[in-house]
């Protein structure tokens, strides 16, 4: 169940519990969920389950899971551009 994707069906409020729906064996299944960072996640957001605790799935948005890689790429691009400008 870890790293399974799903969609928020009931908004996860800050520090609260919402609900996500995932598909297993062709059937849609509900699961109580909390945000991994304690923030709000809106209805219809795609999420990834990162852990379980006492029957509750802790999730992060798909964007949050992929964002650090794009930030790192932008930082590397900026550093390379500065180095190129210093050489000229």
N, C-alpha and C positions, 0 to 999 in steps of 0.2 A: 504494500500500500504506500510505502514511502516513495516520493517523487512521482506519484500519480498526478495527472492533471485533472482539473475539474473546473466548474464554473460556479461562482457565488450566486445562490438563489435567494438569499436573504442577507441584506447588507450586514457586514461585520462592523459594528460600532467600535470606537476607540476603547480598548481594554474590555470589550464585550464579546459575546458569542453570536455568531451568525450561522449560516448553513451553506454547504456547498453540495452540488450534485455531480456525481461522477458516473461513468458507465462501466459496468462489470457484467460479463457474460451476456451482453446485449440489453441489459436492463439498467434503467436510470436508478441510482441509489442516493439517498440523502445522507449527510454526515455533518454533525455539529463541528464548527470551525472557529478558530481564533486567528488573528493576525500575528505572525511571528514577531513583528516589531511593536505590537500594541496599537498600531494605527488603524484607521478606517479603511475598509475595502468595499467598494460599491458593488451593487448588484450587477450581474453579468460580466464581471471581471474574470479573466482566466487566471487560475491560481495553480500552484504546485504544492503538494503536501511535503513538508520538511521534517515533521516529527509528529508523534502521538503522545499524549499525556492524559491519563484518566479518561480515555474514550473520546477525547477531543483532538481533532486534527489541527495542527498549527501550519499555517500556509503563508506563502509569499506570492505576490503577483508575478505573472510571467515576465512583465517588464522589469520588475525589481531583480529577478533572477538573471536577466540578461544585461542589465544596465552596467554593472561594474566593468564588464569586458569592453563596452563601448567607451566608457569614461577613460579607461586605461589606454585605449587606442588613440583617443583624442589627445591625451597628455603626451604620449609618445610622438604623435604627429607634430604637436607644438614644440617639443624639445628638438626634434629633427629640423624643423623649419628655422628655429633660432640658431642652431649650429650652422646651418647652410648660410644664413644671413651673415653670421660672424666671419665665415670663410671668404665671402665675396669682398 
